[in-house]
Amino acid sequence: MDRKRTALTVAAAGTATGVVGLILLATPAGAGEQPPALPEISPEALVESVIKTEKIPAMSGAVEFTSDLGLPVPGLPQARSGGEAAHVYTDGEGRARVSVSQGGSERTIVHDGTTTWIWNSADRSVQKMVGSATEEKTAEHKLADPSAAAREFIALMGKDSTITVDGTARVADRPVYQLVLTPKPTERTLLREVRVAVDSETRLPLRLEVLANGQAEPALRVGFTDFETGAQDASLFTYTPPAGAKVTESKPGDHKPSEAEMKEHQNLFESIDGKAVGEGWDTVLVGKVPAGLLSGDAKSGERGSTDPTQLLKQFGKEVSGPFGTGYVISSKVGTLLVTADGRAALGAVPQQVLVDAIGAK
């Protein structure tokens, strides 16, 4: 797994690319409810316990994601409540199931211990991979993977952050510590802080909120509305392709997106072939927009389809600089720069940081 790129995905979520790597929002403690009394813990000890907790217990959970970016982003729910839902299940022994609903379709990943199945109802396709669980996940699947993404974010951003424990709360009716990561003054970022709710018993992250500079409310929230540990029905971790489904086989690491995923990625620029430039909160993903996207080859009128050129013109502004000419799109938590010759840069940073990154590529 490209750990740097995963962390960048988290930091830059919410730009017009639709790249989302954030984790969870769970229901906060009710109004007037007293926060739970938990033993005091230092930020260092809490971070260490989160990073070292690699074993996920048998559990099930319901996840809801919402956003308030100040910019319509294809593929992301825009309301602060009633966001699209995911359901996650694990047996504590490496078997897992993730189901993500989006619009009228569903994507499901089932890992039965030896084989990973990826079902996409939009085009009735199934990817079958024999071996370890796939590390190549869509944005939606990352949203439903709370512990791994949050642990990775904390591990990578810790040295560039001031870390504190801001009391306790309840998340999905479970007592949690509130871990806060604030960028150090040297970091050039649009983000003010990231708050992670850590389950006091399992040390699994149960909430992540991203707050941008100058904003009182989180710009991005994704999270558990329900979280329960305990044995799960074994049938959840077996899979039989539906009748008539198109099944293709591959090895772990060479998963090819389905036609429906390709269309969505095309419109969200998720297929940018790029590399990370810089470190910490001001890391930038720099790459090339796939050939054809800026020449009007994207087909409109199909499910989830948005012409990238029209998206740039509608939500962006024309800019020029040492890179030539192009468009920049800004949201509360991220910026995307696309040049006329197809170069692209994105991050949770101001525009000048993107310009510098393109020049440094």
N, C-alpha and C positions, 0 to 999 in steps of 0.2 A: 504494500500500500504506500502511496506517496503521501507521507504524513504532513509535509509542508503544504501540499496542495489542499489536503483535507482541512487543515487549519485555516487556510486562506478562504476556502469555501464558506466556512463558518463566519469568518470576519466580514466577507464581502456580500453575504446574503442580502437579497433585497434590491440589487441593481437590476437593470432591465434584462440581464441575461437570464434571470430566473434561477441562478445558482443558489442553492440553499443548503447549508450544512449545519443549521442550528438544531437544537435538541428538543427541549420540552417545556411546555407551560403547564402547570397544574393549578388546581383551584387554590387560591390563597386562603389564609385563615379568615373566617367570617368577620363581619364588622362587629367590633366590641368584644371579640373572643380573645381571651388571654393567650399569649404565646406559650407553648409547652415549656416546662422546666426541664432542661437537659444539663448534664455535666458540662462545665466550661471546657473549651478546647482551643488551642492556639491555631492560628491560620496554617502554620507549617505542619502541625500534626494532622489537621483535617485534610489538607492537600495530599499528604503522604498516604493517608488511609484511603482516599479516593483512588489514587493512582495504583496502589497495591491491591485493590479489590478487583481482581481479574475474574473471579468465578461469579457468574450470575446465578442466583438460586432459581428454582422452579417458580414461575410467576406468570401472571397474566395482567394485561393493562389495556386501557383505552386511552388513546391520544387524540388531542384536538389541536389544530394549528390555526393561528390567526395572525394578521399583520396590519400595520398602519404606517405605510412607508411614505405617504404623501405622493405616491406615484402608482398608477395601475400596473401591475406586473403579471403577465401571462403565467399561469401555473400556480399562482399564490392566492389563497383566499384573502379578500380585502377587508372583511368585517372584523370587529374586535370580539365577536362571539359567534358561536355556531359554525366555526371553521370545519373544514373537511376532516374526516376521522380516520384513524388507523387503529388496528388491534394487534397486539404483540403477545406472543406466548413462548415460553421456554420450559424445558423439562429439567434444567439444572445439570444436564449431562451432555450438552452440546447440540441438542436438537432444538429447532426453533421454527416459528411461523410468524410471518408479518403479512398483514392484509391492509392495503391502502385504498380507500375509496376516493375517486376524483371525478366529479361530475357524474356521468352515468356509467363509468367504467370502474374496474377494480384490478389492482395488481397484487399478486400474492407471491411470496417467496416461502418455500418450505425446504428446510434442511433436515433430512431424516437420519443423519449420522454418517452416511456414505455418499448421498446424492443430493444435489441442490436442484430444485424445480422453480422456475420463474414463469408465472402465468400472467398473461395480459389479456383481459376480456375484450379490449377494444378491437383487436384483430384476431382473437381466439388463437393466440400463439403460445407455445410452451418451450422454454429453453431448459434442457436437461444437462447438468454437469456432474460427472462422477468424480468424487474427490472431496477436498475440504470445502467448507462453506465459502461462497464467492465473496471477495472483498470489493467487487465492482458493483456498486449500488447506485440506483437513481437518487435524485434529490429527495423524493418522497420516502424512500426506504431509509435514508440517513435520518430523516425526521423521526422515524419510528425506532431508532436505535439509541436510546438515551445514554446508557452508561459508557459505551465505547467512544462516542463522539465527544462527550463532555470530558472524559478523562484525558483524551488526546488534546483537546483544547487547553485544558489546565496545564498539562505537562509542557506543551510547546510555548504557551504565552506566559507561564509563571515568571520566568526570568526578566521579562519586559513589563511586568505588572507590579503594582502595589496590591498586596492581598490582605484582606481583612475578613473577620467573621462578624456579620451584622445581626447578631441575635438569632432567634429561632422563629419558626412558623409551622403551619400545617399545610401539607401538600397532599392532595388526594386522601385526606383524613389520616396522614401519617406525620409524626413529628420530624422536623428537618432543621438542620443548621443552614444559615444563609451565608454562602461564600461569595465574596465580592472581589472581582478583578478589575482594577483601574489602571489604564495605561500610564506608564511613567511619563514625565514631562517631555522627554526626548522623542516620544513616539508621535508621528504625524498621522493622526487618524480622526475620523468623524465620530468615533464612538466615545462615549463618556465612561461607561462601565458595562460589565457583563456580570449578572447575578445568577449563581447556581445554587439551587436548593438540594442539599445532600441528605439523604435518608439517614436518620440517626442509627438505625439498626443494621441495615445492609451496606451502608456507605455508597449506595448507588445514587447518581445524580437524578433527581426527579423534576427539576425545573431549570430552565435557562431563559433569562430575559435579557434582551439587548437594548440598551438605552443610548441614544445619540446625543451629541452635544446640543444644548438648547432645548431639549425636549423633556417634559415632565413624565410622560408615559412611555413605556417600552414601545419601540418601533416594531419589534418582532417578538412574538410569543408562540411557543409550541408546547403542548404538554399533556400530562396525564390528567384525566378526569377520574380515573380509577386505577388503583394499583394494589394487587393482592399477591402475596407469596403462598406457595403450596403446590401440591401435586396437580398435574394437568392431565387431561384425557389423552391417552396415547395416540388416539386416532388423529389428533391435530397435527401430528408429526409424520404422517404418511400421506402420499399424494398419488392419485391416478388421473392422468390427463382426461379431460372431458371428451366425449365422442365427437369426432370431427375436427378436433383441434390439430393445428399444425405443430408437430414436435420436431425440434432440431437439437442435435447433441454437440457439445463442445467440452473442452477441458477448462478447469479453473484458470482464470487469467485471460482467456480469449473469448469471453462472452460478447456476442454481437447483438446490438439492440434490435428489437422487433421493428416492423414498419411503423407501428403507431408511436413507438419511442423515438424513432428517427425523425418523424414529422414534428414531434413536440420539441426535441432537442434542436432541430433546425430553427424553429421559431424562437427558442430561448437562448440560442448561441451556446448551449451547453457543450457543443462539439468543438469548441475552440481548442486547437492543439497548442497548448502553451506551457510555460515554465514559470516557476516562482522567482521573483526578483525582490531582494531585500529580506528583512527578518522582522519578526514580531508583529505588532499591530499594523504596521505600515507595509507589510508584504503585499506585493502586487502580482497578479497573474498576467503575463504578457504572452501573446501568441498571435495566430492568424485566424481570421474569420474564414470558414470553409468556402472554397471556390464556388461561385454561383449565388451565394446568399445575397450579395450586394448588387447583383446584376439582374434581380427580378425573377430568379428561377424558383423562389419559394412560391408554392401554390396557395392561393387564398381560397377561403370558402370551405376548407376541410376542417374537421374537428380539431380544435386547439391551434389552428393555423393563423399566423400573423406574419405579414410580409416584413422582414427585418428592416428594409429600407424605409418603409412607411412608419415603422415603429421609431426609427431614429429621427425622422422628420417631424413626427407628431410630438414626441416627448423630449427630444434633444434640441440642442442649439448648435448652429454651425460655429466651428472654431478653426483657428489656424495657428501655426507655430513652427518650430524647427522640424516637426514631423510632417509638415505640409498642411493639408486641410482635412477636415473630418467633422464628426459630431460627438458631443459629450452629453450624457444623460446622468442626472444626479438624483439620488433619493436621500432620505434621512440618514441611511446607514452605508451608502456606497456610491461609487462613481464609475461609469463606464465610458471609455474613450475608444472610438472606432475611426481610423483614418481612411481617407479615400482609397488608399492602395490595399486596404484589407487588414492592416495591423490593428490589434485590439489590446487594451489594458483595462483591468478592473480590480478594484479593491475598496476597502472601507476607509478611503483616504480622499483628500482634496484633489482637484484636477491636476495641480502642478506636480504632485507625486507621480501621477500616471505619465505625465510628459517626461519626467526624469527617467522613469522606468523604461519607457520605450526607447529613449536615447541610450540607455545602458545595456540594452539587450545584446 
